[in-house]
Amino acid sequence: MKRILSVFLSIIMCLALFSCGGNVDYKDAESFESALNAGEDLIGKTVTFTVEEFSPNSAFGYNLQAGEHLNFCSSENPNAKAGDTVTVKVESVKSVIGSYIIYYKMK
């Protein structure tokens, strides 16, 4: 019985590990920005990026900046800081004066 339980728990742990990393559409800000510049529809896509700067009081809400033109904004505090790597799901994208305002949900 212990052996069966051990095998079952091992399988569940493996599935949990594989499911966490396998759902990312864009693995960095550069590839995501290239897709934006190419005019791709990125609503519902996931992206992992490193936060370069965190602005909690921006005009668009909590702003996680990734690169010069990517602003990942939310009305909810993402509890992230510069240097953190985060994964988000894109809800909407707007172009404002040469920059992208991306609204998201944390993954």
N, C-alpha and C positions, 0 to 999 in steps of 0.2 A: 504494500500500500504506500509506503514512504517513497519507494522508487517511482511509482506512477505519479505521485504528487510532485516529486522533484522534476520529472520529465515535463509534466504539464506546466509547471511554473517556469521552467527554462524556455519552453516554446513561447509562452506569453511574453516573457521579457525580451526575447529576440524580435518578436513581432512589434512590440512597442518601440524598440530601438530603430528598426527599419522604417517604421511609419513616421517617425519624427523627422528624419532627414530626407525622405524621398519626395516630398511634396513641394519643393521649391522650383519655381519656373525660372527665376533669375538669381544666380549665385553671388552677384555683386552689383554695385551701383552703376558701373560702367556699361555692362551689358543691358541693364534696364534702361539707362539713358539712351543708348543706341537704338533700342526698340522704340522708345518714345519719339526720337528724332526721325525714325523711319515711318512714323504714322501708325504703328500697330495699335490695336485695341487691347489695352492691358487691364481692363476692369476684370476683377476676379482673379488676377494672377498674383502669385506670391513672389516676394523678393527679399533676399537677405543682404544686408549692407552694414557697414561700420559707420556709426554716428561720428561725424566730424565736429559738430557743434550742436548743443541743445539750447534752444531759446524758448523758455516757458511762457514768455509774455509777448509773443509775436501777434501781428494783426490777424493771423489765421489760426491761432490757438497754440498748443504745444507743438513746436517745430523742431523736428530732427533733421538737421542738414547733412546731406551726403553729397559732397561735391559742390561745385559752384552754382549749379542750376537746379538741384533736386532738394525740394522742401517737403518732407513727409509730415503732414499736419494732422492734428486730432484735437478734439475738445476734451479728451480724457488724458490725464497724465500718464505717459508711457513708462515712467520710472526708469528712465535710461539716462546715461550721461555720455559725454564725449569719450570715444574709445570702445564703447559697447557695440557688440554685434547683435542686431535684431532681425527678426523675420516678420514681415507684415503682409497682409492681403489687401490689395488695392481696391478701394471703393469708387473713387472718382479721380480724374486728373484735369487740371486747368492750366493753361499757359498764361502767365501774367508777366509782361515786360521782359521776355527772354528767359524766364525761369518757370519751372514746373511746380505747381502746388498739388501735392498728391495726398488725398484723404485716404485713410487706411483703418484696418482693425489689426491689433496685435495677434500674432499666431502663437 
